[in-house]
Amino acid sequence: MVESMVYMAADPSDVESTWQERNPEFQFQVVEIDSATYKDRAAADVPEDAALTDWYHALPVWKQRKLFTEDQVMPHVAYLDGSQEFDSTNLLDRYPLPEGWDAEAEAESFYNRYTTTRYKRPEPAEGEEASDDLYLSFEEVKDRATQDSQVFRALGMFLADLKERTAKAREDATFASPEFQMEAESLGLTFDAPEELLTRTQVQERAGWGSIESANQFGFLRVDSYSTAVIVNESSMVFGYVHKKVQPQEPPFAEIREEVIDMWAEEHASELALETLQGIYDGFAPAEETTEGEDQPIKLNESVVVDGAAFAAAVDAAGLTIIERPYLARGESVNDDAELQTDVGRHLRSQRDLYVMDDGMLSPPGPGLSGTATYLVRLADKRDPELSGLKAQDVYQLRSNLVREKAGAYSKETFDPESESFKKTFGLWLDSWDREAERAAEKAAGTES
């Protein structure tokens, strides 16, 4: 038992060597080309308009839509004008509160739901001390929240009533459609019916009721449909009806020609950058030969290995420079500060294939994560890390793993009937081993029954 325990104990040197094997440090040489440096050169080769138009239309739709017109809407809107006191008498007479309405509970519920939207603390007047609280407390706005909750509930009933009567009118021609503007104004609301189509930005900035929430809701509504719900803004409550809507459209080519040229130049600048680095890579690629009966050349070896001096000379001849990276473990950054991370570092950490290369090997050039740069990478060297980086947690984990591995190997060697040690110690031979050997021989000869 003691011998077994000694046998299975992890040797400190094994722990150290295993840690070093699993955490090698890599020194990369990187050639980086910012595609922007090739943009002017690419722009000089822009094709004729017909070919340029075909190229643009072959782009993914999401790229084409970058140059489309904005979606536009023409909403008819009823809202509370926050610049003046609102008299809710007519509104609450038309849509009264239900029996059992708990004014304080409803006010507090409304306050909790719209605190950040509607109850921001005003900026302190000159000479006043600023409060640490960004929002007014419920007690400070209790009366206002009480009225807000009642008006909000009544507006929701008005909106639901409009939708119901509109739906009936569409089904029954004898049923009158609601007069939205007349009814809204009779209830004390302000009405806005823009005469022109509005972009999302114009909706957001519309005086009296515009907001991001309004732009979102009216942007998603279909033509001839009312708001899904009453929108609560900082100083108003809003809902409306989409009278007209224009979906994003592709403008005439003449209007977007310069933007398309810019897109074309950006894409082809990246291609030129890739061609430049591919030229360096191909200059060191193994010879190609065409086998008899084959039309396409076949590379004898896909690995491209080059010594440092030859690589430096080729890069210099191309008018480029080499970025010499320090020795780093896989996933390690030069600087831990996220704001100081570089595209080169992100690219190296994202490419798994770089960490299985042999010394001197080149990785085929390719784009970086940002899409604005292209990289050619050479593994200059790989080394074991300094043992000063070995932490107590690593020692404990590796020692445990090595003990388990040794225990497994010891068990297999000692107790597995098929191990050579077991056979030799006990002189054991099983008939089943002969049958297995016969089957293996038959299978190899192709005569297995």
C-alpha positions in Angstrom: 0.0 0.0 0.0 2.8 2.4 0.9 4.6 1.6 -2.3 1.4 2.2 -4.2 1.0 5.6 -2.6 4.6 6.6 -3.3 4.2 5.4 -6.9 1.1 7.5 -7.4 2.4 10.7 -5.7 3.0 13.6 -8.1 6.6 14.6 -8.6 7.1 18.4 -8.2 9.1 18.4 -11.4 6.2 16.7 -13.2 3.9 19.4 -12.0 6.2 22.2 -13.2 6.9 20.6 -16.6 3.2 19.8 -17.1 2.2 23.4 -16.3 4.8 24.8 -18.7 3.7 22.4 -21.5 0.1 23.5 -21.1 0.8 27.3 -20.9 3.4 28.0 -23.6 4.2 31.6 -24.5 4.1 32.7 -28.1 6.0 35.5 -29.9 4.2 36.6 -33.0 5.3 38.9 -35.8 2.4 40.8 -37.4 2.0 42.8 -40.6 -1.1 45.0 -40.4 -2.7 46.9 -43.3 -5.4 49.5 -42.5 -7.8 49.2 -45.5 -8.3 53.0 -45.4 -4.8 53.5 -46.8 -5.8 51.7 -50.0 -9.2 53.5 -50.4 -8.0 56.2 -52.8 -6.3 53.6 -54.9 -9.5 51.5 -55.0 -11.6 54.5 -55.8 -9.5 55.1 -58.9 -10.7 51.8 -60.4 -14.5 52.4 -59.8 -16.4 50.7 -62.7 -19.0 52.3 -64.9 -22.4 53.2 -63.4 -24.1 50.1 -64.9 -21.6 47.7 -63.3 -21.5 49.8 -60.1 -25.3 49.5 -59.9 -25.2 45.8 -60.4 -22.6 45.5 -57.7 -24.7 47.5 -55.2 -27.8 45.4 -55.9 -25.8 42.2 -55.3 -24.9 43.4 -51.8 -26.8 41.9 -48.8 -30.1 43.8 -48.3 -29.0 45.1 -44.9 -26.1 46.9 -46.6 -28.2 48.3 -49.4 -30.7 49.7 -46.8 -28.0 51.9 -45.4 -28.6 54.2 -48.3 -32.4 53.9 -48.4 -34.7 56.8 -47.4 -36.0 56.8 -43.9 -39.4 55.4 -43.1 -41.9 58.3 -42.8 -45.3 58.6 -41.1 -48.1 61.1 -41.0 -49.7 60.6 -37.6 -52.8 62.3 -36.2 -52.1 62.8 -32.5 -54.1 63.7 -29.4 -52.1 64.7 -26.4 -52.1 66.5 -23.1 -50.3 69.8 -23.5 -47.8 69.9 -20.7 -47.2 73.6 -21.0 -50.6 74.4 -19.6 -52.9 73.1 -16.8 -55.2 70.3 -18.0 -58.8 70.3 -17.1 -59.8 66.7 -16.9 -63.5 67.3 -16.2 -64.9 66.4 -19.6 -62.6 63.5 -20.0 -63.5 61.9 -16.7 -67.2 62.6 -17.3 -67.0 60.7 -20.5 -64.9 57.9 -19.2 -65.5 57.8 -15.4 -63.5 55.9 -12.9 -64.8 52.5 -11.9 -66.5 51.9 -8.5 -64.0 51.0 -5.8 -61.2 53.0 -7.5 -58.4 53.2 -4.9 -57.0 56.6 -5.7 -53.8 56.4 -3.5 -53.0 52.8 -4.6 -53.5 53.7 -8.2 -51.4 56.9 -7.9 -48.5 55.0 -6.3 -48.7 52.3 -8.9 -48.6 54.9 -11.7 -45.7 56.7 -9.9 -43.7 53.5 -9.6 -44.2 52.7 -13.3 -43.2 56.1 -14.6 -40.9 57.5 -12.0 -37.9 57.8 -14.4 -40.0 59.1 -17.2 -42.3 61.7 -15.6 -41.0 62.6 -12.1 -37.4 63.7 -12.5 -36.2 66.2 -10.0 -35.8 69.7 -11.6 -32.4 71.3 -11.7 -31.9 73.4 -8.5 -32.3 77.1 -8.9 -29.2 79.3 -8.5 -28.1 79.3 -4.9 -30.0 76.1 -4.0 -28.3 73.0 -2.9 -28.6 70.0 -5.3 -30.3 66.9 -4.0 -28.7 63.5 -4.2 -32.1 62.1 -5.3 -32.5 62.2 -9.1 -36.3 61.7 -8.8 -39.0 63.3 -6.8 -40.4 61.1 -4.0 -44.0 59.9 -4.1 -45.0 62.1 -1.2 -43.6 65.1 -3.2 -45.8 64.4 -6.2 -48.7 62.6 -4.6 -51.4 65.0 -5.9 -49.9 65.1 -9.4 -49.6 61.3 -9.5 -53.2 61.0 -8.4 -54.4 63.1 -11.3 -52.0 61.5 -13.7 -53.2 58.0 -12.9 -56.9 59.0 -13.4 -56.2 60.8 -16.7 -54.0 57.9 -17.9 -56.8 55.4 -17.2 -59.4 57.6 -18.9 -57.2 58.1 -22.0 -56.8 54.4 -22.2 -60.6 54.0 -22.2 -60.9 56.6 -24.9 -58.3 54.9 -27.0 -60.0 51.5 -26.6 -63.4 53.1 -27.5 -62.0 54.6 -30.7 -60.5 51.3 -31.7 -63.8 49.4 -31.1 -65.9 51.9 -33.0 -63.4 52.0 -35.9 -63.5 48.2 -36.2 -67.3 48.2 -36.2 -67.4 50.9 -38.9 -65.2 48.8 -41.1 -67.5 45.9 -40.8 -70.7 47.8 -41.0 -71.0 50.7 -43.5 -74.0 52.1 -41.7 -72.0 52.5 -38.5 -70.3 55.9 -38.2 -66.6 56.1 -37.9 -65.3 58.2 -34.9 -64.4 61.8 -35.4 -61.0 61.6 -33.8 -60.1 65.3 -33.8 -63.5 66.6 -32.8 -63.8 64.1 -30.0 -60.3 64.6 -28.7 -60.7 68.4 -28.6 -64.1 68.2 -26.9 -62.4 66.2 -24.1 -59.8 69.0 -23.6 -57.0 67.3 -25.5 -54.7 69.1 -28.0 -54.7 67.7 -31.5 -51.9 67.7 -34.0 -52.3 66.6 -37.7 -49.1 67.2 -39.6 -49.7 67.9 -43.3 -46.3 66.4 -44.3 -44.7 63.0 -43.7 -42.3 63.0 -40.8 -39.1 61.1 -40.4 -38.3 59.2 -37.2 -36.2 62.1 -36.0 -38.9 64.6 -36.8 -41.4 62.6 -34.8 -39.0 62.4 -31.9 -38.5 66.2 -31.9 -42.1 67.2 -32.6 -43.2 70.0 -30.3 -45.7 69.1 -27.6 -45.6 65.3 -27.8 -42.5 64.1 -29.6 -40.2 61.5 -27.9 -38.2 58.4 -28.5 -41.2 56.3 -27.3 -43.5 58.1 -29.8 -41.1 57.6 -32.7 -40.9 53.9 -31.8 -44.6 53.3 -31.6 -45.7 55.3 -34.7 -42.8 53.7 -36.6 -44.1 50.2 -36.0 -47.8 51.0 -36.5 -49.6 50.1 -39.7 -51.5 52.6 -41.8 -55.1 53.2 -40.5 -54.3 51.9 -37.0 -54.3 53.5 -33.6 -51.6 53.4 -31.0 -51.2 50.2 -29.1 -51.2 52.1 -25.8 -51.1 55.6 -24.4 -47.5 56.9 -24.4 -46.4 58.7 -21.2 -43.7 61.3 -21.7 -42.1 63.7 -19.3 -44.7 66.4 -19.7 -47.5 64.8 -21.8 -49.6 61.7 -22.5 -49.9 60.8 -26.2 -51.7 58.5 -28.5 -52.6 58.7 -32.2 -53.6 57.2 -35.5 -51.3 56.6 -38.5 -52.9 58.3 -41.5 -50.2 57.6 -44.0 -46.9 55.8 -44.1 -44.0 55.4 -46.5 -41.6 52.5 -46.1 -37.8 53.0 -46.7 -37.1 53.1 -50.4 -34.0 53.0 -52.6 -33.4 56.5 -54.0 -32.6 57.1 -57.7 -29.1 55.9 -58.3 -27.9 59.4 -59.2 -28.7 60.6 -55.6 -26.7 57.8 -53.9 -23.9 57.4 -56.5 -21.2 59.0 -54.4 -22.2 56.9 -51.4 -22.2 53.7 -53.5 -18.7 54.6 -54.8 -17.5 55.1 -51.2 -18.9 51.6 -50.3 -17.3 50.1 -53.3 -13.9 51.7 -52.5 -14.1 50.5 -48.9 -14.8 46.9 -49.9 -12.2 46.9 -52.7 -9.6 48.6 -50.4 -9.9 45.5 -48.2 -9.4 43.3 -51.2 -6.3 45.2 -52.2 -4.9 44.9 -48.7 -5.5 41.2 -48.8 -3.9 40.9 -52.2 -0.8 42.6 -50.9 -0.4 40.3 -47.9 -1.3 37.3 -50.0 1.5 38.2 -52.3 4.0 38.0 -49.4 2.5 34.8 -48.2 2.5 33.2 -51.7 6.2 34.2 -52.1 7.1 31.6 -49.5 4.5 29.0 -50.4 5.8 25.6 -51.4 6.1 24.8 -55.0 3.1 23.6 -56.9 2.9 20.9 -59.5 0.2 19.5 -61.8 -0.3 15.8 -61.6 -0.9 13.9 -64.8 -4.6 14.1 -65.8 -5.3 17.0 -63.5 -6.2 20.5 -64.6 -5.7 22.1 -61.3 -2.3 22.5 -59.5 -2.0 20.7 -56.2 0.1 22.1 -53.4 2.7 19.6 -52.1 2.5 21.1 -48.6 0.1 23.6 -47.1 2.5 24.7 -44.4 4.4 27.9 -45.2 7.5 28.3 -43.1 10.0 31.1 -43.5 13.0 32.3 -41.5 12.9 35.7 -39.8 15.4 37.5 -42.1 13.6 36.4 -45.3 10.3 37.4 -43.9 11.6 40.8 -42.9 13.1 41.4 -46.3 9.8 40.5 -48.1 7.8 42.8 -45.8 10.2 45.6 -46.3 10.1 45.2 -50.1 6.3 45.6 -50.0 6.7 48.9 -48.2 5.3 47.5 -44.9 6.6 47.1 -41.4 6.5 44.2 -38.9 4.9 44.6 -35.5 7.0 42.6 -33.0 4.8 41.3 -30.3 6.2 40.3 -26.9 6.0 36.7 -25.5 2.5 36.1 -24.3 0.4 33.1 -23.3 -2.7 32.3 -25.3 -5.5 34.8 -24.4 -3.1 37.1 -22.6 -3.1 40.8 -23.4 -0.2 43.2 -23.4 -2.2 45.5 -21.2 -5.1 44.6 -18.9 -6.9 47.9 -19.4 -9.8 47.3 -21.8 -9.5 50.8 -23.2 -5.9 50.2 -24.2 -6.6 47.0 -26.1 -5.6 47.0 -29.8 -7.1 45.5 -32.9 -3.9 43.5 -33.3 -4.2 42.0 -29.9 -7.9 41.1 -30.4 -7.1 39.5 -33.7 -4.4 37.3 -32.3 -6.5 36.2 -29.3 -9.4 35.3 -31.6 -7.4 33.1 -34.0 -7.1 29.5 -32.7 -5.0 28.3 -35.6 -2.2 30.6 -34.7 -1.5 28.6 -31.5 -0.9 25.3 -33.2 1.6 26.6 -35.7 5.3 25.6 -35.7 8.1 28.1 -35.3 8.5 30.2 -38.4 5.2 29.3 -39.9 3.0 31.9 -41.6 -0.8 32.0 -41.2 -2.7 32.8 -44.4 -3.7 36.5 -44.4 -7.2 37.5 -43.4 -9.4 40.3 -42.1 -9.4 41.4 -38.4 -12.5 41.4 -36.2 -13.2 45.1 -36.9 -13.2 44.5 -40.7 -11.1 47.6 -41.2 -7.7 45.9 -41.2 -6.0 42.8 -42.7 -3.3 40.8 -41.0 -0.4 38.4 -41.9 1.0 36.6 -38.9 4.2 34.7 -38.4 5.1 32.6 -35.3 8.6 33.8 -34.5 9.1 31.6 -31.4 7.4 29.5 -28.7 8.8 29.0 -25.3 8.0 27.6 -21.8 6.8 30.3 -19.4 8.8 31.3 -16.3 7.9 29.2 -13.2 7.4 32.5 -11.4 4.0 32.5 -13.0 3.0 29.2 -11.5 0.4 29.9 -8.8 -0.6 27.8 -5.7 -4.0 27.1 -7.3 -2.3 25.7 -10.4 0.0 23.5 -8.3 -2.9 22.1 -6.4 -5.0 21.4 -9.5 -2.2 19.9 -11.5 -1.0 17.7 -8.6 -4.5 16.4 -8.2 -4.8 15.7 -11.9 -1.5 13.9 -12.1 -2.3 11.8 -9.1 -5.6 10.7 -10.7 -3.7 9.9 -14.0 -1.1 7.9 -12.2 -3.7 6.0 -10.1 -5.6 5.2 -13.3 -2.4 3.9 -15.0 -1.4 1.9 -11.9 -4.9 0.3 -11.7 -4.9 -0.6 -15.4 -1.4 -2.1 -15.2 -2.0 -4.0 -12.0 -5.6 -5.2 -12.3 -6.5 -5.2 -16.0 -6.4 -8.9 -17.2 -5.2 -7.7 -20.7 -2.2 -5.8 -19.4 1.2 -7.4 -19.9 1.9 -7.1 -16.2 -1.2 -9.0 -15.2 -0.5 -11.7 -17.8 3.1 -12.1 -16.7 2.3 -12.1 -13.0 -0.5 -14.6 -13.1 0.2 -16.5 -16.3 -3.3 -15.9 -17.4 -4.7 -16.4 -20.9 -8.4 -16.3 -21.8 -10.0 -18.2 -24.7 -11.9 -15.1 -25.6 -8.6 -13.4 -26.6 -8.0 -16.2 -29.2 -11.4 -15.7 -30.6 -10.9 -11.9 -30.7 -7.6 -12.4 -32.5 -9.2 -14.7 -35.0 -12.0 -12.2 -35.8 -9.5 -9.5 -36.2 -7.5 -11.6 -38.7 -10.7 -12.5 -40.6 -11.7 -8.8 -40.8 -8.3 -7.8 -42.1 -8.6 -10.5 -44.7 -12.1 -9.6 -45.6 -13.6 -13.0 -44.8 -15.5 -12.2 -41.6 -18.8 -14.1 -41.5 
